[in-house]
């Protein structure tokens, strides 16, 4: 029987990176839409949610690029 921590620890880096990116992306939207009247912390909240949404949007393409480069050049670096 697999446990939840075992599933996360045995996952490949692809699944872990994508799961973390989706979680951060959804967290940013949840914060942005859950706050009705932020008051004086509005600029801080707005910049925080922008960063929470922008980080995964940039992280996944960079990760896919890294995977592609590793796959292309893996045959050259194998000893």
LINRAMO-V727621 format. One record per residue. N is the residue number from 1. RES is the residue in one small letter. PHI is phi in radians with two decimals (999 if undefined). Layout:
n/res/phi
N/RES/PHI
N/RES/PHI
This chain:
n/res/phi
1/x/999
2/x/-1.57
3/x/-1.71
4/x/-1.10
5/x/-1.09
6/x/-1.13
7/x/-1.12
8/x/-1.27
9/x/-1.34
10/x/-1.59
11/x/-1.21
12/x/-1.29
13/x/-1.18
14/x/-1.13
15/x/-1.15
16/x/-1.16
17/x/-1.14
18/x/-1.20
19/x/-1.13
20/x/-1.16
21/x/-1.14
22/x/-1.14
23/x/-1.12
24/x/-1.16
25/x/-1.07
26/x/-1.20
27/x/-1.11
28/x/-1.08
29/x/-1.19
30/x/-1.09
31/x/-1.14
32/x/-1.13
33/x/-1.64
34/x/-1.48
35/x/-1.53
36/x/-1.46
37/x/-2.38
38/x/-1.26
39/x/1.20
40/x/-1.26
41/x/-1.61
42/x/-1.01
43/x/-1.10
44/x/-1.16
45/x/-1.15
46/x/-1.13
47/x/-1.18
48/x/-1.13
49/x/-1.23
50/x/-1.09
51/x/-1.18
52/x/-1.18
53/x/-1.51
54/x/-1.30
55/x/-1.05
56/x/-1.19
57/x/-1.14
58/x/-1.60
59/x/-1.19
60/x/-1.12
61/x/-1.09
62/x/-1.16
63/x/-1.15
64/x/-1.09
65/x/-1.13
66/x/-1.10
67/x/-1.11
68/x/-1.11
69/x/-1.13
70/x/-1.12
71/x/-1.20
72/x/-1.19
73/x/-1.64
74/x/-1.15
75/x/-1.25
76/x/-1.38
77/x/-1.67
78/x/-1.31
79/x/-1.53
